Amino acid sequence: MSFTNYARWLTLAAMYLISSVTTASGLNTEEAGTLLQILIPAAGLGGTLFYEQGHEGLVQFAEAFAASQIITHGLKYTVNERRPNGICCNSFPSGHTSAAFMGAAFIERRYGWRYAIPAYLGATYVGYSRVKTRNHYLTDVMAGALIGTLSSYYFTRPYKIPITLSLLTHDTYRGVTLDIKW
């Protein structure tokens, strides 16, 4: 399966998950958010493992993920805020939202908006689920989204497809070259 087909499959799967995960699957809002929090980064990681040559994308994913988690959990234990549901502590920032937005921003930075829209919709649902279930305040979710997004923006560079199409012009001829890196 090519990366383009993988991305189309991912888009359809994400839209299906977002629309049906809380109804037909029997998952409640919290479970659906937790599932998407794992699936979104996993989709970005899957793209680097199965459809890229070399390890550049994998290293960028690992750096963004590590930065996001270190900052998020460092703040959780430093701030030590009580959750809205009364359970003590570690409310600020939302780790679920941080992970989901890190994955969505990674997909966007590495592969483009075309593939990232479903991931961002899913990440937004994760944030919504954390507030709706009273696990986090809106500020916790917003901070988690910012941390995850900035981590990916800092470490991730666009994936260069190893195909180049060039036009050739000369006094005596015109042509096209197609270069594919193996």
mmCIF file of the C-alpha atoms, coordinates in Angstrom:
data_MODEL
# 
_entry.id   MODEL 
# 
loop_
_atom_site.group_PDB 
_atom_site.id 
_atom_site.type_symbol 
_atom_site.label_atom_id 
_atom_site.label_alt_id 
_atom_site.label_comp_id 
_atom_site.label_asym_id 
_atom_site.label_entity_id 
_atom_site.label_seq_id 
_atom_site.pdbx_PDB_ins_code 
_atom_site.Cartn_x 
_atom_site.Cartn_y 
_atom_site.Cartn_z 
_atom_site.occupancy 
_atom_site.B_iso_or_equiv 
_atom_site.pdbx_formal_charge 
_atom_site.auth_seq_id 
_atom_site.auth_comp_id 
_atom_site.auth_asym_id 
_atom_site.auth_atom_id 
_atom_site.pdbx_PDB_model_num 
ATOM 1   C CA . MET A 1 1   ? 0.000   0.000  0.000   1.00 0.00 ? 1   MET A CA 1 
ATOM 2   C CA . SER A 1 2   ? 1.435   3.398  -0.974  1.00 0.00 ? 2   SER A CA 1 
ATOM 3   C CA . PHE A 1 3   ? 1.632   6.267  1.489   1.00 0.00 ? 3   PHE A CA 1 
ATOM 4   C CA . THR A 1 4   ? -1.176  8.062  -0.351  1.00 0.00 ? 4   THR A CA 1 
ATOM 5   C CA . ASN A 1 5   ? -3.442  5.021  0.017   1.00 0.00 ? 5   ASN A CA 1 
ATOM 6   C CA . TYR A 1 6   ? -2.369  4.675  3.646   1.00 0.00 ? 6   TYR A CA 1 
ATOM 7   C CA . ALA A 1 7   ? -3.261  8.319  4.260   1.00 0.00 ? 7   ALA A CA 1 
ATOM 8   C CA . ARG A 1 8   ? -6.661  7.896  2.594   1.00 0.00 ? 8   ARG A CA 1 
ATOM 9   C CA . TRP A 1 9   ? -7.335  4.811  4.685   1.00 0.00 ? 9   TRP A CA 1 
ATOM 10  C CA . LEU A 1 10  ? -6.227  6.693  7.793   1.00 0.00 ? 10  LEU A CA 1 
ATOM 11  C CA . THR A 1 11  ? -8.528  9.605  6.953   1.00 0.00 ? 11  THR A CA 1 
ATOM 12  C CA . LEU A 1 12  ? -11.535 7.335  6.500   1.00 0.00 ? 12  LEU A CA 1 
ATOM 13  C CA . ALA A 1 13  ? -10.709 5.358  9.643   1.00 0.00 ? 13  ALA A CA 1 
ATOM 14  C CA . ALA A 1 14  ? -10.307 8.505  11.720  1.00 0.00 ? 14  ALA A CA 1 
ATOM 15  C CA . MET A 1 15  ? -13.602 9.952  10.508  1.00 0.00 ? 15  MET A CA 1 
ATOM 16  C CA . TYR A 1 16  ? -15.332 6.663  11.258  1.00 0.00 ? 16  TYR A CA 1 
ATOM 17  C CA . LEU A 1 17  ? -13.810 6.521  14.737  1.00 0.00 ? 17  LEU A CA 1 
ATOM 18  C CA . ILE A 1 18  ? -14.758 10.082 15.559  1.00 0.00 ? 18  ILE A CA 1 
ATOM 19  C CA . SER A 1 19  ? -18.347 9.661  14.386  1.00 0.00 ? 19  SER A CA 1 
ATOM 20  C CA . SER A 1 20  ? -19.083 6.223  15.787  1.00 0.00 ? 20  SER A CA 1 
ATOM 21  C CA . VAL A 1 21  ? -16.749 5.537  18.654  1.00 0.00 ? 21  VAL A CA 1 
ATOM 22  C CA . THR A 1 22  ? -19.177 6.822  21.293  1.00 0.00 ? 22  THR A CA 1 
ATOM 23  C CA . THR A 1 23  ? -22.301 5.244  19.835  1.00 0.00 ? 23  THR A CA 1 
ATOM 24  C CA . ALA A 1 24  ? -22.055 2.048  17.813  1.00 0.00 ? 24  ALA A CA 1 
ATOM 25  C CA . SER A 1 25  ? -18.920 0.775  19.529  1.00 0.00 ? 25  SER A CA 1 
ATOM 26  C CA . GLY A 1 26  ? -20.392 1.115  23.012  1.00 0.00 ? 26  GLY A CA 1 
ATOM 27  C CA . LEU A 1 27  ? -17.477 3.189  24.285  1.00 0.00 ? 27  LEU A CA 1 
ATOM 28  C CA . ASN A 1 28  ? -18.276 6.108  26.482  1.00 0.00 ? 28  ASN A CA 1 
ATOM 29  C CA . THR A 1 29  ? -16.814 9.571  25.902  1.00 0.00 ? 29  THR A CA 1 
ATOM 30  C CA . GLU A 1 30  ? -13.834 9.014  28.185  1.00 0.00 ? 30  GLU A CA 1 
ATOM 31  C CA . GLU A 1 31  ? -12.932 5.661  26.601  1.00 0.00 ? 31  GLU A CA 1 
ATOM 32  C CA . ALA A 1 32  ? -13.273 7.108  23.106  1.00 0.00 ? 32  ALA A CA 1 
ATOM 33  C CA . GLY A 1 33  ? -10.939 9.981  23.990  1.00 0.00 ? 33  GLY A CA 1 
ATOM 34  C CA . THR A 1 34  ? -8.408  7.579  25.473  1.00 0.00 ? 34  THR A CA 1 
ATOM 35  C CA . LEU A 1 35  ? -8.528  5.401  22.349  1.00 0.00 ? 35  LEU A CA 1 
ATOM 36  C CA . LEU A 1 36  ? -8.010  8.352  20.013  1.00 0.00 ? 36  LEU A CA 1 
ATOM 37  C CA . GLN A 1 37  ? -5.188  9.667  22.212  1.00 0.00 ? 37  GLN A CA 1 
ATOM 38  C CA . ILE A 1 38  ? -3.312  6.469  21.341  1.00 0.00 ? 38  ILE A CA 1 
ATOM 39  C CA . LEU A 1 39  ? -4.446  6.038  17.717  1.00 0.00 ? 39  LEU A CA 1 
ATOM 40  C CA . ILE A 1 40  ? -3.500  9.511  16.484  1.00 0.00 ? 40  ILE A CA 1 
ATOM 41  C CA . PRO A 1 41  ? 0.207   9.351  17.432  1.00 0.00 ? 41  PRO A CA 1 
ATOM 42  C CA . ALA A 1 42  ? 0.257   5.688  16.351  1.00 0.00 ? 42  ALA A CA 1 
ATOM 43  C CA . ALA A 1 43  ? -0.901  6.748  12.879  1.00 0.00 ? 43  ALA A CA 1 
ATOM 44  C CA . GLY A 1 44  ? 1.955   9.246  12.601  1.00 0.00 ? 44  GLY A CA 1 
ATOM 45  C CA . LEU A 1 45  ? 4.444   6.672  13.835  1.00 0.00 ? 45  LEU A CA 1 
ATOM 46  C CA . GLY A 1 46  ? 3.044   4.101  11.405  1.00 0.00 ? 46  GLY A CA 1 
ATOM 47  C CA . GLY A 1 47  ? 3.654   6.455  8.497   1.00 0.00 ? 47  GLY A CA 1 
ATOM 48  C CA . THR A 1 48  ? 7.322   6.771  9.432   1.00 0.00 ? 48  THR A CA 1 
ATOM 49  C CA . LEU A 1 49  ? 7.817   3.036  9.950   1.00 0.00 ? 49  LEU A CA 1 
ATOM 50  C CA . PHE A 1 50  ? 6.007   1.640  6.942   1.00 0.00 ? 50  PHE A CA 1 
ATOM 51  C CA . TYR A 1 51  ? 6.179   4.289  4.215   1.00 0.00 ? 51  TYR A CA 1 
ATOM 52  C CA . GLU A 1 52  ? 9.396   6.240  4.619   1.00 0.00 ? 52  GLU A CA 1 
ATOM 53  C CA . GLN A 1 53  ? 12.895  5.291  3.660   1.00 0.00 ? 53  GLN A CA 1 
ATOM 54  C CA . GLY A 1 54  ? 15.447  5.762  6.427   1.00 0.00 ? 54  GLY A CA 1 
ATOM 55  C CA . HIS A 1 55  ? 14.883  6.739  10.021  1.00 0.00 ? 55  HIS A CA 1 
ATOM 56  C CA . GLU A 1 56  ? 14.553  10.521 9.774   1.00 0.00 ? 56  GLU A CA 1 
ATOM 57  C CA . GLY A 1 57  ? 10.796  10.546 10.460  1.00 0.00 ? 57  GLY A CA 1 
ATOM 58  C CA . LEU A 1 58  ? 11.112  8.031  13.279  1.00 0.00 ? 58  LEU A CA 1 
ATOM 59  C CA . VAL A 1 59  ? 13.748  10.164 15.019  1.00 0.00 ? 59  VAL A CA 1 
ATOM 60  C CA . GLN A 1 60  ? 11.638  13.297 14.605  1.00 0.00 ? 60  GLN A CA 1 
ATOM 61  C CA . PHE A 1 61  ? 8.585   11.501 15.984  1.00 0.00 ? 61  PHE A CA 1 
ATOM 62  C CA . ALA A 1 62  ? 10.560  10.216 18.982  1.00 0.00 ? 62  ALA A CA 1 
ATOM 63  C CA . GLU A 1 63  ? 11.976  13.672 19.726  1.00 0.00 ? 63  GLU A CA 1 
ATOM 64  C CA . ALA A 1 64  ? 8.565   15.354 19.517  1.00 0.00 ? 64  ALA A CA 1 
ATOM 65  C CA . PHE A 1 65  ? 6.892   12.653 21.594  1.00 0.00 ? 65  PHE A CA 1 
ATOM 66  C CA . ALA A 1 66  ? 9.608   12.693 24.264  1.00 0.00 ? 66  ALA A CA 1 
ATOM 67  C CA . ALA A 1 67  ? 9.600   16.496 24.513  1.00 0.00 ? 67  ALA A CA 1 
ATOM 68  C CA . SER A 1 68  ? 5.821   16.587 24.755  1.00 0.00 ? 68  SER A CA 1 
ATOM 69  C CA . GLN A 1 69  ? 5.683   13.939 27.476  1.00 0.00 ? 69  GLN A CA 1 
ATOM 70  C CA . ILE A 1 70  ? 8.598   15.315 29.510  1.00 0.00 ? 70  ILE A CA 1 
ATOM 71  C CA . ILE A 1 71  ? 7.146   18.831 29.525  1.00 0.00 ? 71  ILE A CA 1 
ATOM 72  C CA . THR A 1 72  ? 3.607   17.597 30.219  1.00 0.00 ? 72  THR A CA 1 
ATOM 73  C CA . HIS A 1 73  ? 4.522   15.297 33.081  1.00 0.00 ? 73  HIS A CA 1 
ATOM 74  C CA . GLY A 1 74  ? 7.061   17.734 34.492  1.00 0.00 ? 74  GLY A CA 1 
ATOM 75  C CA . LEU A 1 75  ? 4.317   20.346 34.725  1.00 0.00 ? 75  LEU A CA 1 
ATOM 76  C CA . LYS A 1 76  ? 1.805   17.857 36.152  1.00 0.00 ? 76  LYS A CA 1 
ATOM 77  C CA . TYR A 1 77  ? 4.030   17.139 39.139  1.00 0.00 ? 77  TYR A CA 1 
ATOM 78  C CA . THR A 1 78  ? 5.237   20.725 39.514  1.00 0.00 ? 78  THR A CA 1 
ATOM 79  C CA . VAL A 1 79  ? 1.802   22.382 39.411  1.00 0.00 ? 79  VAL A CA 1 
ATOM 80  C CA . ASN A 1 80  ? -0.027  19.483 41.129  1.00 0.00 ? 80  ASN A CA 1 
ATOM 81  C CA . GLU A 1 81  ? -3.519  20.872 40.488  1.00 0.00 ? 81  GLU A CA 1 
ATOM 82  C CA . ARG A 1 82  ? -6.652  19.051 41.691  1.00 0.00 ? 82  ARG A CA 1 
ATOM 83  C CA . ARG A 1 83  ? -8.933  17.738 38.942  1.00 0.00 ? 83  ARG A CA 1 
ATOM 84  C CA . PRO A 1 84  ? -12.487 19.096 38.479  1.00 0.00 ? 84  PRO A CA 1 
ATOM 85  C CA . ASN A 1 85  ? -13.930 15.719 39.512  1.00 0.00 ? 85  ASN A CA 1 
ATOM 86  C CA . GLY A 1 86  ? -12.239 16.128 42.905  1.00 0.00 ? 86  GLY A CA 1 
ATOM 87  C CA . ILE A 1 87  ? -9.639  13.414 42.412  1.00 0.00 ? 87  ILE A CA 1 
ATOM 88  C CA . CYS A 1 88  ? -6.230  14.569 43.480  1.00 0.00 ? 88  CYS A CA 1 
ATOM 89  C CA . CYS A 1 89  ? -3.995  15.670 41.497  1.00 0.00 ? 89  CYS A CA 1 
ATOM 90  C CA . ASN A 1 90  ? -1.926  16.246 38.355  1.00 0.00 ? 90  ASN A CA 1 
ATOM 91  C CA . SER A 1 91  ? -4.675  17.942 36.384  1.00 0.00 ? 91  SER A CA 1 
ATOM 92  C CA . PHE A 1 92  ? -2.514  20.558 34.634  1.00 0.00 ? 92  PHE A CA 1 
ATOM 93  C CA . PRO A 1 93  ? -1.821  20.012 31.716  1.00 0.00 ? 93  PRO A CA 1 
ATOM 94  C CA . SER A 1 94  ? -3.827  17.269 30.022  1.00 0.00 ? 94  SER A CA 1 
ATOM 95  C CA . GLY A 1 95  ? -1.557  14.391 29.017  1.00 0.00 ? 95  GLY A CA 1 
ATOM 96  C CA . HIS A 1 96  ? -4.201  12.828 26.770  1.00 0.00 ? 96  HIS A CA 1 
ATOM 97  C CA . THR A 1 97  ? -4.590  16.087 24.857  1.00 0.00 ? 97  THR A CA 1 
ATOM 98  C CA . SER A 1 98  ? -0.839  16.656 24.705  1.00 0.00 ? 98  SER A CA 1 
ATOM 99  C CA . ALA A 1 99  ? -0.276  13.227 23.126  1.00 0.00 ? 99  ALA A CA 1 
ATOM 100 C CA . ALA A 1 100 ? -3.168  13.594 20.673  1.00 0.00 ? 100 ALA A CA 1 
ATOM 101 C CA . PHE A 1 101 ? -2.116  17.042 19.472  1.00 0.00 ? 101 PHE A CA 1 
ATOM 102 C CA . MET A 1 102 ? 1.530   15.958 19.249  1.00 0.00 ? 102 MET A CA 1 
ATOM 103 C CA . GLY A 1 103 ? 0.416   13.185 16.879  1.00 0.00 ? 103 GLY A CA 1 
ATOM 104 C CA . ALA A 1 104 ? -1.850  15.464 14.845  1.00 0.00 ? 104 ALA A CA 1 
ATOM 105 C CA . ALA A 1 105 ? 0.795   18.178 14.520  1.00 0.00 ? 105 ALA A CA 1 
ATOM 106 C CA . PHE A 1 106 ? 3.401   15.562 13.575  1.00 0.00 ? 106 PHE A CA 1 
ATOM 107 C CA . ILE A 1 107 ? 1.167   14.302 10.755  1.00 0.00 ? 107 ILE A CA 1 
ATOM 108 C CA . GLU A 1 108 ? 0.520   17.877 9.614   1.00 0.00 ? 108 GLU A CA 1 
ATOM 109 C CA . ARG A 1 109 ? 4.183   18.947 9.662   1.00 0.00 ? 109 ARG A CA 1 
ATOM 110 C CA . ARG A 1 110 ? 5.503   15.720 8.137   1.00 0.00 ? 110 ARG A CA 1 
ATOM 111 C CA . TYR A 1 111 ? 2.828   14.931 5.534   1.00 0.00 ? 111 TYR A CA 1 
ATOM 112 C CA . GLY A 1 112 ? 0.662   18.055 5.168   1.00 0.00 ? 112 GLY A CA 1 
ATOM 113 C CA . TRP A 1 113 ? -2.769  19.366 6.077   1.00 0.00 ? 113 TRP A CA 1 
ATOM 114 C CA . ARG A 1 114 ? -4.495  16.998 3.697   1.00 0.00 ? 114 ARG A CA 1 
ATOM 115 C CA . TYR A 1 115 ? -3.688  14.111 6.037   1.00 0.00 ? 115 TYR A CA 1 
ATOM 116 C CA . ALA A 1 116 ? -3.817  16.047 9.287   1.00 0.00 ? 116 ALA A CA 1 
ATOM 117 C CA . ILE A 1 117 ? -7.400  17.310 9.268   1.00 0.00 ? 117 ILE A CA 1 
ATOM 118 C CA . PRO A 1 118 ? -8.894  14.049 10.605  1.00 0.00 ? 118 PRO A CA 1 
ATOM 119 C CA . ALA A 1 119 ? -6.094  13.832 13.163  1.00 0.00 ? 119 ALA A CA 1 
ATOM 120 C CA . TYR A 1 120 ? -6.803  17.365 14.406  1.00 0.00 ? 120 TYR A CA 1 
ATOM 121 C CA . LEU A 1 121 ? -10.524 16.592 14.567  1.00 0.00 ? 121 LEU A CA 1 
ATOM 122 C CA . GLY A 1 122 ? -9.727  13.512 16.640  1.00 0.00 ? 122 GLY A CA 1 
ATOM 123 C CA . ALA A 1 123 ? -7.341  15.457 18.882  1.00 0.00 ? 123 ALA A CA 1 
ATOM 124 C CA . THR A 1 124 ? -10.022 18.094 19.433  1.00 0.00 ? 124 THR A CA 1 
ATOM 125 C CA . TYR A 1 125 ? -12.419 15.324 20.429  1.00 0.00 ? 125 TYR A CA 1 
ATOM 126 C CA . VAL A 1 126 ? -9.832  14.039 22.923  1.00 0.00 ? 126 VAL A CA 1 
ATOM 127 C CA . GLY A 1 127 ? -9.693  17.490 24.532  1.00 0.00 ? 127 GLY A CA 1 
ATOM 128 C CA . TYR A 1 128 ? -13.491 17.701 24.557  1.00 0.00 ? 128 TYR A CA 1 
ATOM 129 C CA . SER A 1 129 ? -13.728 14.274 26.193  1.00 0.00 ? 129 SER A CA 1 
ATOM 130 C CA . ARG A 1 130 ? -11.340 15.300 28.983  1.00 0.00 ? 130 ARG A CA 1 
ATOM 131 C CA . VAL A 1 131 ? -13.424 18.378 29.851  1.00 0.00 ? 131 VAL A CA 1 
ATOM 132 C CA . LYS A 1 132 ? -16.802 16.646 29.438  1.00 0.00 ? 132 LYS A CA 1 
ATOM 133 C CA . THR A 1 133 ? -15.825 13.826 31.804  1.00 0.00 ? 133 THR A CA 1 
ATOM 134 C CA . ARG A 1 134 ? -14.523 16.373 34.329  1.00 0.00 ? 134 ARG A CA 1 
ATOM 135 C CA . ASN A 1 135 ? -10.986 14.981 34.257  1.00 0.00 ? 135 ASN A CA 1 
ATOM 136 C CA . HIS A 1 136 ? -9.602  18.377 33.219  1.00 0.00 ? 136 HIS A CA 1 
ATOM 137 C CA . TYR A 1 137 ? -10.366 22.063 33.112  1.00 0.00 ? 137 TYR A CA 1 
ATOM 138 C CA . LEU A 1 138 ? -10.430 23.824 29.755  1.00 0.00 ? 138 LEU A CA 1 
ATOM 139 C CA . THR A 1 139 ? -7.088  25.474 30.606  1.00 0.00 ? 139 THR A CA 1 
ATOM 140 C CA . ASP A 1 140 ? -5.535  22.011 31.168  1.00 0.00 ? 140 ASP A CA 1 
ATOM 141 C CA . VAL A 1 141 ? -6.686  20.885 27.720  1.00 0.00 ? 141 VAL A CA 1 
ATOM 142 C CA . MET A 1 142 ? -5.551  24.081 26.013  1.00 0.00 ? 142 MET A CA 1 
ATOM 143 C CA . ALA A 1 143 ? -2.112  23.819 27.625  1.00 0.00 ? 143 ALA A CA 1 
ATOM 144 C CA . GLY A 1 144 ? -1.819  20.153 26.613  1.00 0.00 ? 144 GLY A CA 1 
ATOM 145 C CA . ALA A 1 145 ? -2.781  20.990 23.026  1.00 0.00 ? 145 ALA A CA 1 
ATOM 146 C CA . LEU A 1 146 ? -0.209  23.787 22.927  1.00 0.00 ? 146 LEU A CA 1 
ATOM 147 C CA . ILE A 1 147 ? 2.578   21.615 24.355  1.00 0.00 ? 147 ILE A CA 1 
ATOM 148 C CA . GLY A 1 148 ? 1.870   18.752 21.941  1.00 0.00 ? 148 GLY A CA 1 
ATOM 149 C CA . THR A 1 149 ? 1.604   21.022 18.916  1.00 0.00 ? 149 THR A CA 1 
ATOM 150 C CA . LEU A 1 150 ? 4.729   23.052 19.696  1.00 0.00 ? 150 LEU A CA 1 
ATOM 151 C CA . SER A 1 151 ? 6.745   19.882 20.370  1.00 0.00 ? 151 SER A CA 1 
ATOM 152 C CA . SER A 1 152 ? 5.941   18.569 16.904  1.00 0.00 ? 152 SER A CA 1 
ATOM 153 C CA . TYR A 1 153 ? 6.454   21.932 15.243  1.00 0.00 ? 153 TYR A CA 1 
ATOM 154 C CA . TYR A 1 154 ? 9.895   22.228 16.805  1.00 0.00 ? 154 TYR A CA 1 
ATOM 155 C CA . PHE A 1 155 ? 11.196  18.755 15.918  1.00 0.00 ? 155 PHE A CA 1 
ATOM 156 C CA . THR A 1 156 ? 9.351   17.777 12.733  1.00 0.00 ? 156 THR A CA 1 
ATOM 157 C CA . ARG A 1 157 ? 10.298  18.623 9.158   1.00 0.00 ? 157 ARG A CA 1 
ATOM 158 C CA . PRO A 1 158 ? 8.274   17.888 6.011   1.00 0.00 ? 158 PRO A CA 1 
ATOM 159 C CA . TYR A 1 159 ? 8.749   14.496 4.408   1.00 0.00 ? 159 TYR A CA 1 
ATOM 160 C CA . LYS A 1 160 ? 10.331  14.758 0.999   1.00 0.00 ? 160 LYS A CA 1 
ATOM 161 C CA . ILE A 1 161 ? 8.858   12.270 -1.434  1.00 0.00 ? 161 ILE A CA 1 
ATOM 162 C CA . PRO A 1 162 ? 11.794  10.616 -3.224  1.00 0.00 ? 162 PRO A CA 1 
ATOM 163 C CA . ILE A 1 163 ? 10.447  11.458 -6.706  1.00 0.00 ? 163 ILE A CA 1 
ATOM 164 C CA . THR A 1 164 ? 11.463  14.534 -8.701  1.00 0.00 ? 164 THR A CA 1 
ATOM 165 C CA . LEU A 1 165 ? 9.887   15.640 -11.971 1.00 0.00 ? 165 LEU A CA 1 
ATOM 166 C CA . SER A 1 166 ? 11.882  18.211 -13.969 1.00 0.00 ? 166 SER A CA 1 
ATOM 167 C CA . LEU A 1 167 ? 11.351  20.001 -17.264 1.00 0.00 ? 167 LEU A CA 1 
ATOM 168 C CA . LEU A 1 168 ? 14.337  20.214 -19.611 1.00 0.00 ? 168 LEU A CA 1 
ATOM 169 C CA . THR A 1 169 ? 14.690  22.930 -22.208 1.00 0.00 ? 169 THR A CA 1 
ATOM 170 C CA . HIS A 1 170 ? 17.505  23.454 -24.662 1.00 0.00 ? 170 HIS A CA 1 
ATOM 171 C CA . ASP A 1 171 ? 17.918  25.111 -28.038 1.00 0.00 ? 171 ASP A CA 1 
ATOM 172 C CA . THR A 1 172 ? 17.413  21.815 -29.862 1.00 0.00 ? 172 THR A CA 1 
ATOM 173 C CA . TYR A 1 173 ? 15.131  19.806 -27.554 1.00 0.00 ? 173 TYR A CA 1 
ATOM 174 C CA . ARG A 1 174 ? 12.585  19.848 -24.782 1.00 0.00 ? 174 ARG A CA 1 
ATOM 175 C CA . GLY A 1 175 ? 11.890  17.042 -22.358 1.00 0.00 ? 175 GLY A CA 1 
ATOM 176 C CA . VAL A 1 176 ? 10.918  15.767 -18.969 1.00 0.00 ? 176 VAL A CA 1 
ATOM 177 C CA . THR A 1 177 ? 13.004  13.780 -16.487 1.00 0.00 ? 177 THR A CA 1 
ATOM 178 C CA . LEU A 1 178 ? 11.704  11.649 -13.675 1.00 0.00 ? 178 LEU A CA 1 
ATOM 179 C CA . ASP A 1 179 ? 14.165  10.872 -10.874 1.00 0.00 ? 179 ASP A CA 1 
ATOM 180 C CA . ILE A 1 180 ? 13.349  8.237  -8.261  1.00 0.00 ? 180 ILE A CA 1 
ATOM 181 C CA . LYS A 1 181 ? 15.670  7.695  -5.313  1.00 0.00 ? 181 LYS A CA 1 
ATOM 182 C CA . TRP A 1 182 ? 15.995  4.089  -4.227  1.00 0.00 ? 182 TRP A CA 1 
# 
